[in-house]
Amino acid sequence: TRRGFGSRLIESSLRGELKGAATMDYRPEGLVCAMRARLSNPVGKDSPSGT
């Protein structure tokens, strides 16, 4: 499968900025994208409002 600019941008941004990874599976019924990244301060963990 040929990788487009958007796919490469998502993968390189996650890898470079967030030390994470993205996998993309182009299925006949549509795209399945899994993204992994470690969050330094997960949403809701230390925030009183949960945002």
PDBQT receptor file of N, H, CA, C and O in Angstrom, charges set to zero:
ATOM      1  N   THR A   1       0.845  -1.182   0.000  1.00  0.00    +0.000 N 
ATOM      2  CA  THR A   1       0.000   0.000   0.000  1.00  0.00    +0.000 C 
ATOM      3  C   THR A   1       0.885   1.237   0.000  1.00  0.00    +0.000 C 
ATOM      4  O   THR A   1       1.839   1.332   0.771  1.00  0.00    +0.000 OA
ATOM      5  N   ARG A   2       0.567   2.156  -0.848  1.00  0.00    +0.000 N 
ATOM      6  H   ARG A   2      -0.208   2.079  -1.474  1.00  0.00    +0.000 HD
ATOM      7  CA  ARG A   2       1.308   3.411  -0.911  1.00  0.00    +0.000 C 
ATOM      8  C   ARG A   2       0.925   4.305   0.259  1.00  0.00    +0.000 C 
ATOM      9  O   ARG A   2      -0.258   4.470   0.556  1.00  0.00    +0.000 OA
ATOM     10  N   ARG A   3       1.919   4.879   0.921  1.00  0.00    +0.000 N 
ATOM     11  H   ARG A   3       2.880   4.744   0.680  1.00  0.00    +0.000 HD
ATOM     12  CA  ARG A   3       1.687   5.740   2.075  1.00  0.00    +0.000 C 
ATOM     13  C   ARG A   3       1.627   7.188   1.625  1.00  0.00    +0.000 C 
ATOM     14  O   ARG A   3       2.531   7.676   0.946  1.00  0.00    +0.000 OA
ATOM     15  N   GLY A   4       0.571   7.865   2.003  1.00  0.00    +0.000 N 
ATOM     16  H   GLY A   4      -0.163   7.469   2.554  1.00  0.00    +0.000 HD
ATOM     17  CA  GLY A   4       0.412   9.263   1.648  1.00  0.00    +0.000 C 
ATOM     18  C   GLY A   4       1.065  10.187   2.669  1.00  0.00    +0.000 C 
ATOM     19  O   GLY A   4       1.557   9.744   3.707  1.00  0.00    +0.000 OA
ATOM     20  N   PHE A   5       1.060  11.468   2.354  1.00  0.00    +0.000 N 
ATOM     21  H   PHE A   5       0.660  11.828   1.511  1.00  0.00    +0.000 HD
ATOM     22  CA  PHE A   5       1.670  12.467   3.230  1.00  0.00    +0.000 C 
ATOM     23  C   PHE A   5       1.030  12.468   4.613  1.00  0.00    +0.000 C 
ATOM     24  O   PHE A   5       1.736  12.537   5.619  1.00  0.00    +0.000 OA
ATOM     25  N   GLY A   6      -0.289  12.392   4.675  1.00  0.00    +0.000 N 
ATOM     26  H   GLY A   6      -0.862  12.335   3.858  1.00  0.00    +0.000 HD
ATOM     27  CA  GLY A   6      -0.984  12.417   5.968  1.00  0.00    +0.000 C 
ATOM     28  C   GLY A   6      -0.604  11.247   6.861  1.00  0.00    +0.000 C 
ATOM     29  O   GLY A   6      -0.391  11.420   8.061  1.00  0.00    +0.000 OA
ATOM     30  N   SER A   7      -0.518  10.060   6.281  1.00  0.00    +0.000 N 
ATOM     31  H   SER A   7      -0.691   9.920   5.306  1.00  0.00    +0.000 HD
ATOM     32  CA  SER A   7      -0.126   8.873   7.048  1.00  0.00    +0.000 C 
ATOM     33  C   SER A   7       1.283   9.023   7.590  1.00  0.00    +0.000 C 
ATOM     34  O   SER A   7       1.546   8.727   8.755  1.00  0.00    +0.000 OA
ATOM     35  N   ARG A   8       2.185   9.485   6.739  1.00  0.00    +0.000 N 
ATOM     36  H   ARG A   8       1.971   9.726   5.793  1.00  0.00    +0.000 HD
ATOM     37  CA  ARG A   8       3.577   9.673   7.168  1.00  0.00    +0.000 C 
ATOM     38  C   ARG A   8       3.677  10.754   8.239  1.00  0.00    +0.000 C 
ATOM     39  O   ARG A   8       4.469  10.634   9.174  1.00  0.00    +0.000 OA
ATOM     40  N   LEU A   9       2.879  11.805   8.107  1.00  0.00    +0.000 N 
ATOM     41  H   LEU A   9       2.235  11.903   7.348  1.00  0.00    +0.000 HD
ATOM     42  CA  LEU A   9       2.888  12.892   9.089  1.00  0.00    +0.000 C 
ATOM     43  C   LEU A   9       2.414  12.400  10.456  1.00  0.00    +0.000 C 
ATOM     44  O   LEU A   9       3.035  12.707  11.474  1.00  0.00    +0.000 OA
ATOM     45  N   ILE A  10       1.337  11.653  10.485  1.00  0.00    +0.000 N 
ATOM     46  H   ILE A  10       0.832  11.404   9.659  1.00  0.00    +0.000 HD
ATOM     47  CA  ILE A  10       0.814  11.108  11.745  1.00  0.00    +0.000 C 
ATOM     48  C   ILE A  10       1.850  10.201  12.395  1.00  0.00    +0.000 C 
ATOM     49  O   ILE A  10       2.135  10.333  13.586  1.00  0.00    +0.000 OA
ATOM     50  N   GLU A  11       2.410   9.288  11.621  1.00  0.00    +0.000 N 
ATOM     51  H   GLU A  11       2.178   9.181  10.654  1.00  0.00    +0.000 HD
ATOM     52  CA  GLU A  11       3.386   8.344  12.162  1.00  0.00    +0.000 C 
ATOM     53  C   GLU A  11       4.633   9.053  12.676  1.00  0.00    +0.000 C 
ATOM     54  O   GLU A  11       5.099   8.757  13.777  1.00  0.00    +0.000 OA
ATOM     55  N   SER A  12       5.177   9.978  11.904  1.00  0.00    +0.000 N 
ATOM     56  H   SER A  12       4.799  10.219  11.010  1.00  0.00    +0.000 HD
ATOM     57  CA  SER A  12       6.415  10.650  12.328  1.00  0.00    +0.000 C 
ATOM     58  C   SER A  12       6.168  11.600  13.495  1.00  0.00    +0.000 C 
ATOM     59  O   SER A  12       7.036  11.745  14.355  1.00  0.00    +0.000 OA
ATOM     60  N   SER A  13       5.011  12.248  13.546  1.00  0.00    +0.000 N 
ATOM     61  H   SER A  13       4.305  12.130  12.847  1.00  0.00    +0.000 HD
ATOM     62  CA  SER A  13       4.696  13.145  14.662  1.00  0.00    +0.000 C 
ATOM     63  C   SER A  13       4.577  12.374  15.968  1.00  0.00    +0.000 C 
ATOM     64  O   SER A  13       5.122  12.789  16.991  1.00  0.00    +0.000 OA
ATOM     65  N   LEU A  14       3.872  11.264  15.935  1.00  0.00    +0.000 N 
ATOM     66  H   LEU A  14       3.429  10.927  15.104  1.00  0.00    +0.000 HD
ATOM     67  CA  LEU A  14       3.738  10.454  17.145  1.00  0.00    +0.000 C 
ATOM     68  C   LEU A  14       5.087   9.922  17.594  1.00  0.00    +0.000 C 
ATOM     69  O   LEU A  14       5.401   9.927  18.784  1.00  0.00    +0.000 OA
ATOM     70  N   ARG A  15       5.880   9.466  16.642  1.00  0.00    +0.000 N 
ATOM     71  H   ARG A  15       5.624   9.461  15.676  1.00  0.00    +0.000 HD
ATOM     72  CA  ARG A  15       7.186   8.902  16.961  1.00  0.00    +0.000 C 
ATOM     73  C   ARG A  15       8.121   9.985  17.511  1.00  0.00    +0.000 C 
ATOM     74  O   ARG A  15       8.786   9.773  18.525  1.00  0.00    +0.000 OA
ATOM     75  N   GLY A  16       8.172  11.132  16.851  1.00  0.00    +0.000 N 
ATOM     76  H   GLY A  16       7.631  11.304  16.028  1.00  0.00    +0.000 HD
ATOM     77  CA  GLY A  16       9.111  12.176  17.232  1.00  0.00    +0.000 C 
ATOM     78  C   GLY A  16       8.689  13.019  18.414  1.00  0.00    +0.000 C 
ATOM     79  O   GLY A  16       9.486  13.251  19.323  1.00  0.00    +0.000 OA
ATOM     80  N   GLU A  17       7.456  13.480  18.421  1.00  0.00    +0.000 N 
ATOM     81  H   GLU A  17       6.808  13.291  17.683  1.00  0.00    +0.000 HD
ATOM     82  CA  GLU A  17       6.993  14.403  19.457  1.00  0.00    +0.000 C 
ATOM     83  C   GLU A  17       6.540  13.700  20.733  1.00  0.00    +0.000 C 
ATOM     84  O   GLU A  17       6.768  14.201  21.834  1.00  0.00    +0.000 OA
ATOM     85  N   LEU A  18       5.908  12.557  20.590  1.00  0.00    +0.000 N 
ATOM     86  H   LEU A  18       5.723  12.150  19.695  1.00  0.00    +0.000 HD
ATOM     87  CA  LEU A  18       5.310  11.890  21.747  1.00  0.00    +0.000 C 
ATOM     88  C   LEU A  18       5.976  10.573  22.111  1.00  0.00    +0.000 C 
ATOM     89  O   LEU A  18       5.546   9.900  23.049  1.00  0.00    +0.000 OA
ATOM     90  N   LYS A  19       7.015  10.200  21.383  1.00  0.00    +0.000 N 
ATOM     91  H   LYS A  19       7.364  10.747  20.622  1.00  0.00    +0.000 HD
ATOM     92  CA  LYS A  19       7.705   8.920  21.606  1.00  0.00    +0.000 C 
ATOM     93  C   LYS A  19       6.718   7.762  21.556  1.00  0.00    +0.000 C 
ATOM     94  O   LYS A  19       6.804   6.815  22.338  1.00  0.00    +0.000 OA
ATOM     95  N   GLY A  20       5.788   7.858  20.629  1.00  0.00    +0.000 N 
ATOM     96  H   GLY A  20       5.718   8.628  19.994  1.00  0.00    +0.000 HD
ATOM     97  CA  GLY A  20       4.753   6.848  20.490  1.00  0.00    +0.000 C 
ATOM     98  C   GLY A  20       4.819   6.163  19.142  1.00  0.00    +0.000 C 
ATOM     99  O   GLY A  20       5.865   6.145  18.493  1.00  0.00    +0.000 OA
ATOM    100  N   ALA A  21       3.710   5.607  18.728  1.00  0.00    +0.000 N 
ATOM    101  H   ALA A  21       2.860   5.622  19.255  1.00  0.00    +0.000 HD
ATOM    102  CA  ALA A  21       3.639   4.884  17.465  1.00  0.00    +0.000 C 
ATOM    103  C   ALA A  21       2.210   4.897  16.946  1.00  0.00    +0.000 C 
ATOM    104  O   ALA A  21       1.252   5.048  17.704  1.00  0.00    +0.000 OA
ATOM    105  N   ALA A  22       2.093   4.736  15.644  1.00  0.00    +0.000 N 
ATOM    106  H   ALA A  22       2.871   4.613  15.028  1.00  0.00    +0.000 HD
ATOM    107  CA  ALA A  22       0.781   4.624  15.008  1.00  0.00    +0.000 C 
ATOM    108  C   ALA A  22       0.845   3.512  13.979  1.00  0.00    +0.000 C 
ATOM    109  O   ALA A  22       1.833   3.372  13.258  1.00  0.00    +0.000 OA
ATOM    110  N   THR A  23      -0.210   2.728  13.918  1.00  0.00    +0.000 N 
ATOM    111  H   THR A  23      -1.012   2.842  14.504  1.00  0.00    +0.000 HD
ATOM    112  CA  THR A  23      -0.325   1.714  12.876  1.00  0.00    +0.000 C 
ATOM    113  C   THR A  23      -1.628   1.965  12.136  1.00  0.00    +0.000 C 
ATOM    114  O   THR A  23      -2.650   2.299  12.736  1.00  0.00    +0.000 OA
ATOM    115  N   MET A  24      -1.571   1.798  10.834  1.00  0.00    +0.000 N 
ATOM    116  H   MET A  24      -0.740   1.526  10.347  1.00  0.00    +0.000 HD
ATOM    117  CA  MET A  24      -2.752   2.020  10.007  1.00  0.00    +0.000 C 
ATOM    118  C   MET A  24      -3.008   0.783   9.168  1.00  0.00    +0.000 C 
ATOM    119  O   MET A  24      -2.111   0.249   8.514  1.00  0.00    +0.000 OA
ATOM    120  N   ASP A  25      -4.245   0.348   9.206  1.00  0.00    +0.000 N 
ATOM    121  H   ASP A  25      -4.973   0.781   9.737  1.00  0.00    +0.000 HD
ATOM    122  CA  ASP A  25      -4.670  -0.839   8.470  1.00  0.00    +0.000 C 
ATOM    123  C   ASP A  25      -5.778  -0.411   7.513  1.00  0.00    +0.000 C 
ATOM    124  O   ASP A  25      -6.877  -0.048   7.933  1.00  0.00    +0.000 OA
ATOM    125  N   TYR A  26      -5.472  -0.460   6.234  1.00  0.00    +0.000 N 
ATOM    126  H   TYR A  26      -4.579  -0.755   5.892  1.00  0.00    +0.000 HD
ATOM    127  CA  TYR A  26      -6.436  -0.043   5.210  1.00  0.00    +0.000 C 
ATOM    128  C   TYR A  26      -7.274  -1.251   4.808  1.00  0.00    +0.000 C 
ATOM    129  O   TYR A  26      -6.857  -2.062   3.982  1.00  0.00    +0.000 OA
ATOM    130  N   ARG A  27      -8.455  -1.360   5.400  1.00  0.00    +0.000 N 
ATOM    131  H   ARG A  27      -8.793  -0.702   6.071  1.00  0.00    +0.000 HD
ATOM    132  CA  ARG A  27      -9.358  -2.482   5.143  1.00  0.00    +0.000 C 
ATOM    133  C   ARG A  27     -10.402  -2.070   4.119  1.00  0.00    +0.000 C 
ATOM    134  O   ARG A  27     -10.640  -0.879   3.922  1.00  0.00    +0.000 OA
ATOM    135  N   PRO A  28     -11.025  -3.038   3.468  1.00  0.00    +0.000 N 
ATOM    136  CA  PRO A  28     -12.070  -2.712   2.489  1.00  0.00    +0.000 C 
ATOM    137  C   PRO A  28     -13.217  -1.896   3.095  1.00  0.00    +0.000 C 
ATOM    138  O   PRO A  28     -13.819  -1.069   2.411  1.00  0.00    +0.000 OA
ATOM    139  N   GLU A  29     -13.519  -2.128   4.376  1.00  0.00    +0.000 N 
ATOM    140  H   GLU A  29     -13.030  -2.800   4.932  1.00  0.00    +0.000 HD
ATOM    141  CA  GLU A  29     -14.623  -1.399   5.012  1.00  0.00    +0.000 C 
ATOM    142  C   GLU A  29     -14.187  -0.050   5.576  1.00  0.00    +0.000 C 
ATOM    143  O   GLU A  29     -15.028   0.727   6.026  1.00  0.00    +0.000 OA
ATOM    144  N   GLY A  30     -12.901   0.238   5.558  1.00  0.00    +0.000 N 
ATOM    145  H   GLY A  30     -12.217  -0.394   5.192  1.00  0.00    +0.000 HD
ATOM    146  CA  GLY A  30     -12.408   1.540   6.020  1.00  0.00    +0.000 C 
ATOM    147  C   GLY A  30     -11.103   1.434   6.787  1.00  0.00    +0.000 C 
ATOM    148  O   GLY A  30     -10.596   0.339   7.032  1.00  0.00    +0.000 OA
ATOM    149  N   LEU A  31     -10.579   2.561   7.154  1.00  0.00    +0.000 N 
ATOM    150  H   LEU A  31     -10.991   3.450   6.955  1.00  0.00    +0.000 HD
ATOM    151  CA  LEU A  31      -9.299   2.654   7.849  1.00  0.00    +0.000 C 
ATOM    152  C   LEU A  31      -9.444   2.308   9.323  1.00  0.00    +0.000 C 
ATOM    153  O   LEU A  31     -10.382   2.745   9.989  1.00  0.00    +0.000 OA
ATOM    154  N   VAL A  32      -8.505   1.518   9.819  1.00  0.00    +0.000 N 
ATOM    155  H   VAL A  32      -7.743   1.163   9.278  1.00  0.00    +0.000 HD
ATOM    156  CA  VAL A  32      -8.385   1.257  11.249  1.00  0.00    +0.000 C 
ATOM    157  C   VAL A  32      -7.018   1.794  11.661  1.00  0.00    +0.000 C 
ATOM    158  O   VAL A  32      -5.987   1.342  11.164  1.00  0.00    +0.000 OA
ATOM    159  N   CYS A  33      -7.023   2.760  12.574  1.00  0.00    +0.000 N 
ATOM    160  H   CYS A  33      -7.861   3.127  12.978  1.00  0.00    +0.000 HD
ATOM    161  CA  CYS A  33      -5.787   3.410  13.009  1.00  0.00    +0.000 C 
ATOM    162  C   CYS A  33      -5.650   3.249  14.518  1.00  0.00    +0.000 C 
ATOM    163  O   CYS A  33      -6.563   3.593  15.270  1.00  0.00    +0.000 OA
ATOM    164  N   ALA A  34      -4.516   2.729  14.956  1.00  0.00    +0.000 N 
ATOM    165  H   ALA A  34      -3.775   2.449  14.346  1.00  0.00    +0.000 HD
ATOM    166  CA  ALA A  34      -4.223   2.600  16.384  1.00  0.00    +0.000 C 
ATOM    167  C   ALA A  34      -3.042   3.502  16.704  1.00  0.00    +0.000 C 
ATOM    168  O   ALA A  34      -2.011   3.460  16.034  1.00  0.00    +0.000 OA
ATOM    169  N   MET A  35      -3.209   4.324  17.745  1.00  0.00    +0.000 N 
ATOM    170  H   MET A  35      -4.047   4.359  18.290  1.00  0.00    +0.000 HD
ATOM    171  CA  MET A  35      -2.150   5.246  18.161  1.00  0.00    +0.000 C 
ATOM    172  C   MET A  35      -1.798   4.978  19.613  1.00  0.00    +0.000 C 
ATOM    173  O   MET A  35      -2.671   4.801  20.462  1.00  0.00    +0.000 OA
ATOM    174  N   ARG A  36      -0.497   4.952  19.877  1.00  0.00    +0.000 N 
ATOM    175  H   ARG A  36       0.212   5.096  19.187  1.00  0.00    +0.000 HD
ATOM    176  CA  ARG A  36      -0.014   4.752  21.246  1.00  0.00    +0.000 C 
ATOM    177  C   ARG A  36       0.958   5.870  21.581  1.00  0.00    +0.000 C 
ATOM    178  O   ARG A  36       1.834   6.206  20.784  1.00  0.00    +0.000 OA
ATOM    179  N   ALA A  37       0.797   6.442  22.764  1.00  0.00    +0.000 N 
ATOM    180  H   ALA A  37       0.086   6.169  23.411  1.00  0.00    +0.000 HD
ATOM    181  CA  ALA A  37       1.716   7.464  23.253  1.00  0.00    +0.000 C 
ATOM    182  C   ALA A  37       1.571   7.546  24.766  1.00  0.00    +0.000 C 
ATOM    183  O   ALA A  37       0.479   7.387  25.312  1.00  0.00    +0.000 OA
ATOM    184  N   ARG A  38       2.670   7.793  25.416  1.00  0.00    +0.000 N 
ATOM    185  H   ARG A  38       3.557   7.922  24.972  1.00  0.00    +0.000 HD
ATOM    186  CA  ARG A  38       2.650   7.949  26.866  1.00  0.00    +0.000 C 
ATOM    187  C   ARG A  38       2.319   9.404  27.184  1.00  0.00    +0.000 C 
ATOM    188  O   ARG A  38       2.933  10.321  26.638  1.00  0.00    +0.000 OA
ATOM    189  N   LEU A  39       1.356   9.607  28.063  1.00  0.00    +0.000 N 
ATOM    190  H   LEU A  39       0.858   8.862  28.507  1.00  0.00    +0.000 HD
ATOM    191  CA  LEU A  39       0.966  10.954  28.463  1.00  0.00    +0.000 C 
ATOM    192  C   LEU A  39       1.661  11.301  29.772  1.00  0.00    +0.000 C 
ATOM    193  O   LEU A  39       1.626  10.521  30.724  1.00  0.00    +0.000 OA
ATOM    194  N   SER A  40       2.290  12.467  29.821  1.00  0.00    +0.000 N 
ATOM    195  H   SER A  40       2.319  13.101  29.048  1.00  0.00    +0.000 HD
ATOM    196  CA  SER A  40       2.983  12.867  31.039  1.00  0.00    +0.000 C 
ATOM    197  C   SER A  40       1.997  13.242  32.146  1.00  0.00    +0.000 C 
ATOM    198  O   SER A  40       2.276  13.017  33.323  1.00  0.00    +0.000 OA
ATOM    199  N   ASN A  41       0.861  13.805  31.781  1.00  0.00    +0.000 N 
ATOM    200  H   ASN A  41       0.634  13.987  30.824  1.00  0.00    +0.000 HD
ATOM    201  CA  ASN A  41      -0.175  14.176  32.739  1.00  0.00    +0.000 C 
ATOM    202  C   ASN A  41      -1.521  13.818  32.120  1.00  0.00    +0.000 C 
ATOM    203  O   ASN A  41      -2.149  14.660  31.478  1.00  0.00    +0.000 OA
ATOM    204  N   PRO A  42      -1.971  12.575  32.305  1.00  0.00    +0.000 N 
ATOM    205  CA  PRO A  42      -3.228  12.154  31.677  1.00  0.00    +0.000 C 
ATOM    206  C   PRO A  42      -4.391  13.059  32.056  1.00  0.00    +0.000 C 
ATOM    207  O   PRO A  42      -4.466  13.566  33.175  1.00  0.00    +0.000 OA
ATOM    208  N   VAL A  43      -5.270  13.246  31.129  1.00  0.00    +0.000 N 
ATOM    209  H   VAL A  43      -5.210  12.835  30.220  1.00  0.00    +0.000 HD
ATOM    210  CA  VAL A  43      -6.446  14.085  31.332  1.00  0.00    +0.000 C 
ATOM    211  C   VAL A  43      -7.256  13.547  32.498  1.00  0.00    +0.000 C 
ATOM    212  O   VAL A  43      -7.545  12.353  32.577  1.00  0.00    +0.000 OA
ATOM    213  N   GLY A  44      -7.618  14.452  33.406  1.00  0.00    +0.000 N 
ATOM    214  H   GLY A  44      -7.384  15.422  33.342  1.00  0.00    +0.000 HD
ATOM    215  CA  GLY A  44      -8.455  14.076  34.532  1.00  0.00    +0.000 C 
ATOM    216  C   GLY A  44      -7.698  13.589  35.749  1.00  0.00    +0.000 C 
ATOM    217  O   GLY A  44      -8.258  13.561  36.844  1.00  0.00    +0.000 OA
ATOM    218  N   LYS A  45      -6.434  13.202  35.591  1.00  0.00    +0.000 N 
ATOM    219  H   LYS A  45      -5.978  13.225  34.701  1.00  0.00    +0.000 HD
ATOM    220  CA  LYS A  45      -5.696  12.652  36.724  1.00  0.00    +0.000 C 
ATOM    221  C   LYS A  45      -5.451  13.687  37.821  1.00  0.00    +0.000 C 
ATOM    222  O   LYS A  45      -5.748  13.427  38.987  1.00  0.00    +0.000 OA
ATOM    223  N   ASP A  46      -4.914  14.855  37.465  1.00  0.00    +0.000 N 
ATOM    224  H   ASP A  46      -4.673  15.066  36.518  1.00  0.00    +0.000 HD
ATOM    225  CA  ASP A  46      -4.622  15.889  38.450  1.00  0.00    +0.000 C 
ATOM    226  C   ASP A  46      -5.488  17.128  38.286  1.00  0.00    +0.000 C 
ATOM    227  O   ASP A  46      -5.330  18.105  39.019  1.00  0.00    +0.000 OA
ATOM    228  N   SER A  47      -6.390  17.087  37.337  1.00  0.00    +0.000 N 
ATOM    229  H   SER A  47      -6.518  16.294  36.741  1.00  0.00    +0.000 HD
ATOM    230  CA  SER A  47      -7.218  18.249  37.045  1.00  0.00    +0.000 C 
ATOM    231  C   SER A  47      -8.520  18.178  37.834  1.00  0.00    +0.000 C 
ATOM    232  O   SER A  47      -9.256  17.198  37.716  1.00  0.00    +0.000 OA
ATOM    233  N   PRO A  48      -8.817  19.192  38.632  1.00  0.00    +0.000 N 
ATOM    234  CA  PRO A  48     -10.061  19.155  39.410  1.00  0.00    +0.000 C 
ATOM    235  C   PRO A  48     -11.317  19.117  38.551  1.00  0.00    +0.000 C 
ATOM    236  O   PRO A  48     -12.337  18.566  38.967  1.00  0.00    +0.000 OA
ATOM    237  N   SER A  49     -11.251  19.700  37.351  1.00  0.00    +0.000 N 
ATOM    238  H   SER A  49     -10.423  20.147  37.014  1.00  0.00    +0.000 HD
ATOM    239  CA  SER A  49     -12.441  19.734  36.504  1.00  0.00    +0.000 C 
ATOM    240  C   SER A  49     -12.534  18.519  35.591  1.00  0.00    +0.000 C 
ATOM    241  O   SER A  49     -13.562  18.301  34.949  1.00  0.00    +0.000 OA
ATOM    242  N   GLY A  50     -11.448  17.714  35.529  1.00  0.00    +0.000 N 
ATOM    243  H   GLY A  50     -10.613  17.891  36.051  1.00  0.00    +0.000 HD
ATOM    244  CA  GLY A  50     -11.475  16.548  34.653  1.00  0.00    +0.000 C 
ATOM    245  C   GLY A  50     -11.216  16.880  33.209  1.00  0.00    +0.000 C 
ATOM    246  O   GLY A  50     -11.402  16.024  32.344  1.00  0.00    +0.000 OA
ATOM    247  N   THR A  51     -10.788  18.107  32.912  1.00  0.00    +0.000 N 
ATOM    248  H   THR A  51     -10.637  18.802  33.615  1.00  0.00    +0.000 HD
ATOM    249  CA  THR A  51     -10.497  18.487  31.531  1.00  0.00    +0.000 C 
ATOM    250  C   THR A  51      -9.046  18.860  31.360  1.00  0.00    +0.000 C 
ATOM    251  O   THR A  51      -8.624  19.207  30.257  1.00  0.00    +0.000 OA
TER     252      THR A  51
